Amino acid sequence: MATLIKPPSSPFEPPPLLHQILTSPLKFLARNLYALLLPLRGPPFPPYPHDKIRIVCISDTHSHTPTSLIPPGDILIHAGDLTNSGTHSDIQDQINWLDSLPHAHKVVIAGNHDGYLDPRSRPHVHSPDPTISPIQHAPQQETSSTKEAEKENEKQLETEINFKSIIYLQNTTATISFPKHSSRRLHIYGAPQIPACGGPEFAFQYPRHNKTNNNKNIKDTDQWSGTIPRETDILITHTPPRHHLDLPRGMGCAFLLAEVWRIRPLVHIFGHVHCGYGRTVAWWDEGQRAMERICERDEVGEDNDGAAIGRILVVGIARAWFRDLLDVGAWLDLVRIVVYGVLGILWLRVWGAEPRGTVMVNAAMVMGSTGRVGNEVQVVDV
């Protein structure tokens, strides 16, 4: 019985179902009610019957080369964690594999396991070539004063890793034209940074924002506000936006979520949290805000950092249910989820309004913490 209640030892593993229900029944109800209403609203944007562009989304291959699992498409996007060890040779092997695939366009960002691409983690990566010297990177938060340095950094990377036909993005944008698709163009922005989750061998980390440092070092914890260009059609990040294809405790980034609210791209592709694999739609309405507010509530049995503090006791369970029953604001948010979900269905299905949402894809190919590739590749037509 204890194993059904006890939280997982790893923050990247989902807690047991009973644990989720007992620690915050209202949060469990809100997440599942929101997920139940989403597919009833239909597609997030109008279909392109004659000139649709097919995007093949993968992430977290971790040195695997699952060629047989990769479907055809117009553009292949890899959202980071190419490797396990992050060495120069392992990254080059993954680039060589991606280059061999038949897709006309291929776009890649780094992940935290691709340590060679970040000078802060590079000294902790054992490179097979000791003659390769560290490179100079711009700060992870791109500002107007660092754009030139970022471009120079990309040039230096190209001299060390042969990206071949691959477009490598690091806080940068690529615009790709599709002559065979009515000359349509897609603006694609990619960024690798993640909230800290490991040691110095992990790349592109920044301090994780939580309630204990809520008013401290915001400049360090917020690596996203104002960084993504308004015209972005396809957004690629390694971390998820918080509470979307994320774990219940929220391993994604709240600042990224706020930035995606501002940009609202057609598609947002990410990975990192393997157990969040799948796809969903963000409709950017008050129902979604209500769901996100409920998910931000602390769970009984967690400290302010979100770290599990041990076995959940009977007193703690009673406290969780009592607190949820008395939280009027959270119950009003639950009502908002239902009301805006139903209105969304009527607005699109009955009144025929033009949809405008975002497809969110957690494209992790490795299944949970198994180390084995097996998740089906996600494909999005835009």
C-alpha positions as CSV (number, residue, x, y, z in Angstrom):
1,M,0.0,0.0,0.0
2,A,2.8,2.4,0.9
3,T,4.3,2.1,-2.7
4,L,0.9,3.3,-4.0
5,I,1.1,6.5,-2.0
6,K,4.8,7.2,-1.6
7,P,6.1,9.8,-4.1
8,P,8.8,8.7,-6.6
9,S,12.4,9.0,-5.7
10,S,13.2,10.9,-9.0
11,P,11.6,14.3,-9.8
12,F,11.4,13.1,-13.4
13,E,9.1,10.2,-12.6
14,P,5.3,10.6,-12.3
15,P,3.9,10.1,-8.8
16,P,1.4,7.1,-8.4
17,L,-2.2,7.8,-9.2
18,L,-3.3,7.4,-5.6
19,H,-0.6,9.9,-4.5
20,Q,-1.9,12.5,-7.0
21,I,-5.5,12.1,-5.7
22,L,-4.6,12.1,-2.0
23,T,-2.2,15.0,-2.0
24,S,-4.4,17.4,-4.0
25,P,-7.7,16.0,-5.2
26,L,-8.7,19.4,-6.7
27,K,-5.5,19.6,-8.7
28,F,-6.1,16.1,-10.0
29,L,-9.7,16.9,-10.9
30,A,-8.7,20.1,-12.7
31,R,-6.0,18.5,-14.8
32,N,-8.1,15.7,-16.0
33,L,-11.3,17.7,-16.6
34,Y,-9.3,20.2,-18.7
35,A,-7.7,17.3,-20.6
36,L,-11.1,15.8,-21.2
37,L,-12.6,19.0,-22.7
38,L,-9.6,19.8,-25.0
39,P,-10.1,17.3,-27.8
40,L,-13.8,18.2,-28.1
41,R,-12.8,21.7,-29.3
42,G,-11.3,20.5,-32.6
43,P,-8.1,21.5,-34.4
44,P,-6.2,24.6,-33.2
45,F,-5.9,26.3,-36.6
46,P,-7.6,25.9,-40.0
47,P,-6.4,23.0,-42.2
48,Y,-4.2,23.5,-45.2
49,P,-5.6,20.9,-47.6
50,H,-3.3,21.7,-50.6
51,D,-0.1,23.2,-49.3
52,K,0.2,21.8,-45.8
53,I,3.7,21.5,-44.4
54,R,4.5,18.3,-42.4
55,I,6.7,18.8,-39.4
56,V,8.3,15.6,-37.9
57,C,9.0,16.2,-34.2
58,I,11.6,14.3,-32.2
59,S,13.6,14.9,-29.0
60,D,15.7,13.1,-26.4
61,T,17.1,10.5,-28.7
62,H,20.1,10.1,-26.2
63,S,22.5,8.7,-28.8
64,H,20.0,6.3,-30.3
65,T,19.5,6.3,-34.1
66,P,16.0,5.0,-34.6
67,T,15.9,5.5,-38.4
68,S,13.0,3.0,-38.9
69,L,10.8,5.0,-36.5
70,I,11.2,8.4,-38.3
71,P,8.3,9.1,-40.7
72,P,8.7,11.2,-43.9
73,G,7.9,14.9,-43.8
74,D,8.9,18.3,-45.1
75,I,10.9,19.3,-42.0
76,L,12.5,17.3,-39.2
77,I,12.9,19.1,-35.8
78,H,15.0,17.7,-32.9
79,A,14.3,19.5,-29.5
80,G,17.5,18.6,-27.8
81,D,19.3,15.8,-25.8
82,L,20.9,14.4,-28.9
83,T,23.3,12.4,-26.6
84,N,23.8,10.9,-23.2
85,S,27.4,11.9,-22.5
86,G,27.5,15.2,-24.5
87,T,31.0,14.6,-26.0
88,H,32.1,16.1,-29.3
89,S,32.2,12.7,-31.0
90,D,28.7,11.7,-29.7
91,I,27.2,14.9,-30.9
92,Q,28.8,14.6,-34.3
93,D,27.5,11.0,-34.6
94,Q,23.9,12.3,-34.0
95,I,24.4,15.1,-36.5
96,N,25.7,12.6,-39.0
97,W,22.6,10.4,-38.4
98,L,20.2,13.3,-38.8
99,D,21.9,14.5,-41.9
100,S,21.4,11.0,-43.5
101,L,17.6,11.3,-43.1
102,P,15.7,12.2,-46.2
103,H,13.9,15.3,-44.9
104,A,14.5,18.4,-47.0
105,H,15.0,20.6,-43.9
106,K,16.4,19.6,-40.4
107,V,16.5,21.9,-37.4
108,V,18.2,21.1,-34.1
109,I,18.7,22.6,-30.7
110,A,20.8,21.3,-27.8
111,G,19.6,19.8,-24.5
112,N,21.1,19.6,-21.1
113,H,22.8,16.3,-22.0
114,D,24.7,17.9,-24.9
115,G,27.4,19.3,-22.7
116,Y,30.0,20.0,-25.3
117,L,27.9,22.8,-26.8
118,D,27.9,24.9,-23.5
119,P,31.3,26.2,-22.3
120,R,30.2,26.0,-18.7
121,S,29.6,22.2,-18.9
122,R,32.2,21.5,-21.5
123,P,35.1,21.1,-18.9
124,H,33.1,18.3,-17.3
125,V,32.7,16.5,-20.6
126,H,35.5,14.1,-21.6
127,S,36.2,15.0,-25.2
128,P,38.1,12.4,-27.3
129,D,39.9,15.3,-29.0
130,P,42.0,17.3,-26.5
131,T,43.1,19.7,-29.2
132,I,39.6,21.2,-29.4
133,S,39.5,24.3,-27.3
134,P,36.6,25.8,-25.4
135,I,34.4,28.3,-27.3
136,Q,33.0,31.7,-26.2
137,H,29.3,31.7,-25.7
138,A,27.0,34.6,-25.2
139,P,24.9,34.7,-22.0
140,Q,21.9,32.4,-22.2
141,Q,19.4,35.2,-22.1
142,E,19.6,36.9,-25.4
143,T,19.5,40.7,-25.4
144,S,20.1,43.3,-28.0
145,S,23.7,43.6,-26.8
146,T,24.4,39.9,-27.1
147,K,23.0,39.0,-30.5
148,E,26.3,39.6,-32.3
149,A,28.2,37.5,-29.8
150,E,25.6,34.7,-30.3
151,K,26.1,34.8,-34.0
152,E,29.9,34.7,-33.6
153,N,29.4,31.7,-31.2
154,E,27.5,29.9,-33.9
155,K,30.3,30.5,-36.4
156,Q,32.8,29.0,-33.9
157,L,30.5,26.0,-33.3
158,E,30.4,25.4,-37.1
159,T,34.2,25.2,-37.3
160,E,34.2,22.5,-34.6
161,I,31.2,20.4,-35.3
162,N,30.2,19.8,-38.9
163,F,26.5,20.4,-38.9
164,K,26.3,19.5,-42.6
165,S,22.7,20.1,-43.7
166,I,21.5,20.7,-40.2
167,I,20.3,24.1,-39.0
168,Y,21.5,24.6,-35.4
169,L,19.6,27.1,-33.3
170,Q,20.8,28.6,-30.0
171,N,18.6,31.6,-29.1
172,T,18.4,32.3,-32.8
173,T,15.8,32.2,-35.6
174,A,15.8,30.5,-39.0
175,T,13.3,31.3,-41.7
176,I,12.6,28.5,-44.1
177,S,10.8,28.8,-47.4
178,F,8.8,26.0,-49.0
179,P,8.5,26.6,-52.8
180,K,6.4,23.5,-53.3
181,H,3.9,24.7,-50.7
182,S,2.7,27.9,-52.3
183,S,6.0,29.5,-51.3
184,R,5.0,29.5,-47.7
185,R,7.6,30.5,-45.1
186,L,8.0,29.4,-41.5
187,H,9.9,31.5,-38.8
188,I,11.5,29.0,-36.4
189,Y,13.0,30.0,-33.1
190,G,15.1,27.6,-31.0
191,A,16.6,27.9,-27.5
192,P,18.2,25.2,-25.3
193,Q,18.1,26.6,-21.7
194,I,16.4,24.7,-18.9
195,P,15.7,25.2,-15.1
196,A,18.6,23.6,-13.2
197,C,18.1,19.9,-12.7
198,G,21.6,18.4,-12.4
199,G,25.3,18.9,-11.8
200,P,27.9,20.9,-13.7
201,E,28.0,18.4,-16.5
202,F,24.5,19.4,-17.6
203,A,24.4,22.2,-20.2
204,F,22.4,25.4,-20.5
205,Q,21.1,25.4,-16.9
206,Y,19.8,28.4,-15.0
207,P,18.5,28.6,-11.4
208,R,15.1,27.1,-10.9
209,H,12.4,29.5,-9.9
210,N,10.3,28.5,-6.9
211,K,8.5,30.0,-3.9
212,T,11.6,30.2,-1.7
213,N,13.4,32.5,-4.2
214,N,10.2,34.2,-5.6
215,N,11.6,37.7,-5.1
216,K,15.3,36.9,-5.4
217,N,17.6,36.8,-8.5
218,I,14.7,37.1,-11.0
219,K,17.3,38.2,-13.6
220,D,19.0,34.8,-13.1
221,T,15.8,32.6,-13.0
222,D,14.0,34.4,-15.8
223,Q,15.8,33.5,-19.0
224,W,12.8,33.9,-21.3
225,S,10.9,37.2,-20.9
226,G,11.1,39.2,-24.1
227,T,13.5,36.8,-25.8
228,I,11.3,35.1,-28.5
229,P,10.5,37.1,-31.6
230,R,6.8,38.0,-32.1
231,E,6.8,36.6,-35.7
232,T,7.7,33.0,-34.5
233,D,5.6,30.3,-36.1
234,I,7.4,27.3,-34.7
235,L,9.0,27.5,-31.2
236,I,11.6,24.8,-30.2
237,T,12.7,24.6,-26.6
238,H,14.2,21.8,-24.6
239,T,12.2,22.4,-21.4
240,P,8.4,22.3,-21.4
241,P,6.4,25.3,-20.4
242,R,5.3,24.6,-16.9
243,H,2.2,22.4,-16.4
244,H,1.9,21.5,-20.1
245,L,3.0,18.0,-21.0
246,D,4.9,18.3,-17.8
247,L,4.8,16.3,-14.6
248,P,2.2,17.1,-11.9
249,R,4.8,18.8,-9.7
250,G,5.8,21.1,-12.6
251,M,9.4,20.5,-13.8
252,G,8.9,22.9,-16.7
253,C,9.6,26.7,-16.6
254,A,7.0,29.2,-15.5
255,F,8.8,32.1,-17.3
256,L,8.8,30.1,-20.5
257,L,5.0,29.6,-20.1
258,A,4.5,33.3,-19.7
259,E,6.6,34.0,-22.8
260,V,4.6,31.5,-24.8
261,W,1.4,33.2,-23.7
262,R,2.8,36.4,-25.2
263,I,3.9,34.8,-28.5
264,R,1.3,32.1,-29.1
265,P,3.1,30.3,-32.0
266,L,1.4,27.8,-34.3
267,V,3.5,24.9,-32.8
268,H,5.7,24.6,-29.7
269,I,8.0,21.5,-29.7
270,F,10.0,20.5,-26.6
271,G,11.1,17.4,-24.7
272,H,13.3,17.0,-21.5
273,V,10.5,15.5,-19.3
274,H,10.2,12.1,-20.9
275,C,7.1,11.1,-19.0
276,G,5.3,14.2,-20.4
277,Y,5.5,12.7,-23.9
278,G,2.5,13.5,-26.1
279,R,0.6,16.4,-27.6
280,T,-2.0,18.9,-26.6
281,V,-3.5,22.2,-27.6
282,A,-3.2,25.6,-25.8
283,W,-6.2,27.8,-26.5
284,W,-4.9,30.9,-24.5
285,D,-8.2,31.6,-22.7
286,E,-9.3,32.0,-19.1
287,G,-10.0,28.3,-18.8
288,Q,-6.4,27.6,-19.5
289,R,-5.3,30.3,-17.0
290,A,-7.6,28.7,-14.4
291,M,-6.0,25.3,-14.9
292,E,-2.5,26.7,-14.6
293,R,-3.4,28.5,-11.4
294,I,-4.8,25.3,-9.8
295,C,-1.7,23.4,-10.9
296,E,0.5,26.0,-9.1
297,R,-0.9,25.1,-5.7
298,D,1.4,23.3,-3.3
299,E,0.7,19.7,-2.6
300,V,0.5,18.5,1.0
301,G,3.6,16.4,1.6
302,E,5.8,18.8,-0.3
303,D,8.0,21.7,0.9
304,N,8.1,25.0,-0.9
305,D,10.7,23.8,-3.3
306,G,8.4,21.0,-4.4
307,A,10.7,18.4,-3.0
308,A,8.9,15.3,-1.6
309,I,9.5,15.0,2.2
310,G,8.5,11.5,2.8
311,R,5.6,9.2,3.2
312,I,2.2,10.8,3.2
313,L,0.5,10.4,6.6
314,V,-3.2,10.1,7.3
315,V,-3.1,13.6,8.9
316,G,-1.6,15.0,5.8
317,I,-4.2,13.4,3.6
318,A,-7.0,14.8,5.7
319,R,-5.4,18.2,5.6
320,A,-5.2,18.1,1.8
321,W,-8.8,17.3,1.4
322,F,-9.9,19.8,4.0
323,R,-7.8,22.5,2.4
324,D,-9.2,21.8,-1.1
325,L,-12.8,21.8,0.1
326,L,-12.4,25.3,1.6
327,D,-10.5,26.9,-1.2
328,V,-13.2,28.9,-2.8
329,G,-10.9,30.5,-5.4
330,A,-9.7,27.2,-6.7
331,W,-13.3,25.9,-7.0
332,L,-14.2,29.0,-9.0
333,D,-11.2,28.2,-11.2
334,L,-12.6,24.7,-11.7
335,V,-15.9,26.2,-12.8
336,R,-14.0,28.5,-15.2
337,I,-12.3,25.4,-16.8
338,V,-15.8,23.9,-17.5
339,V,-17.4,27.1,-18.7
340,Y,-14.6,28.1,-21.0
341,G,-14.3,24.6,-22.2
342,V,-17.9,24.4,-23.2
343,L,-17.9,27.9,-24.7
344,G,-14.9,26.9,-26.7
345,I,-16.7,23.8,-28.1
346,L,-19.8,25.9,-29.0
347,W,-17.7,28.7,-30.5
348,L,-15.8,26.4,-32.8
349,R,-18.1,23.5,-33.5
350,V,-21.5,25.3,-33.5
351,W,-20.9,29.0,-34.4
352,G,-18.0,28.2,-36.8
353,A,-15.4,30.6,-35.5
354,E,-11.9,30.4,-36.9
355,P,-9.7,28.5,-34.4
356,R,-6.4,30.0,-33.2
357,G,-4.5,27.9,-30.8
358,T,-1.1,26.3,-30.4
359,V,-0.1,22.7,-30.9
360,M,2.2,21.7,-28.0
361,V,4.3,18.6,-28.6
362,N,6.5,16.8,-26.1
363,A,8.5,14.8,-28.6
364,A,10.7,12.7,-26.2
365,M,11.5,9.4,-27.9
366,V,13.0,7.7,-24.9
367,M,10.3,6.2,-22.7
368,G,10.5,7.5,-19.2
369,S,13.7,6.5,-17.4
370,T,14.1,3.2,-19.2
371,G,16.7,4.5,-21.6
372,R,14.9,2.8,-24.5
373,V,13.5,4.5,-27.5
374,G,9.9,3.6,-28.1
375,N,7.6,6.6,-28.1
376,E,5.8,7.2,-31.4
377,V,7.2,10.1,-33.4
378,Q,4.8,13.1,-33.4
379,V,3.8,14.6,-36.7
380,V,2.1,18.0,-37.1
381,D,0.7,19.5,-40.3
382,V,0.6,23.3,-40.5
